[in-house]
């Protein structure tokens, strides 16, 4: 019998096109060190920088980060202010670096709840980086999957009421086209850090066929090696989209 071995020069499988991450564990990281939660979020922002750079270098096309959920508004006012402050700093200081590296920035979520100055920074950053193609970094801000779905349903209803759309034309494509992610492919791999195993209202529609990888690593400690490990686990999965095993 002839054993088939992979040639040494075998090219590695392509990375997942779209990786989405629920960044969790900033508070626990800080608590374990006797630090205020803000310190965890600050270190979390550094993990964002590392992960974006690694994703670009690994050839991932879309990276979506759950930076602030619609439920996060219920946190103590001081923590919300701190998180918004970090976001402001990120948009002010990091966008030129993103641009230099060919990264396009997109924001999804309910922007009506964000302050005017943050909205202006988002507009500016999206416009500046719009033509970049190395990686699209999608920040989910004030984002909730259920709200997004309700919003899409309302838009469809309005179009039907206005006579621009027939109910018979409402299908998955028509629905997806009214989500924040209309022009973004569905995530292939969804990672959640800190050992929690929940989807927490993130990309509910879009993650229908995503592979889930849960890691014990707390978000402030996350970096390239953890992203590589998750991608490796992804490559070990057989994606069948509901079909029978091949
Ligand atoms: C979860 O940790 C993380 C968040 C609520 C937000 C993520 C925010 C950042 C990584 C910082 C800034 C982001 C950008 C894009 C600059 P948690 O507070 O829920 O942690 P815990 O579950 O341990 O309490």
Boltz pocket constraint, residues with backbone or C-beta under 6 A from the ligand:
constraints:
  - pocket:
      binder: B
      contacts: [[A, 23], [A, 24], [A, 25], [A, 26], [A, 27], [A, 28], [A, 29], [A, 41], [A, 42], [A, 44], [A, 45], [A, 48], [A, 66], [A, 67], [A, 68], [A, 72], [A, 83], [A, 86], [A, 87], [A, 90], [A, 139], [A, 194], [A, 219]]
      max_distance: 6.0
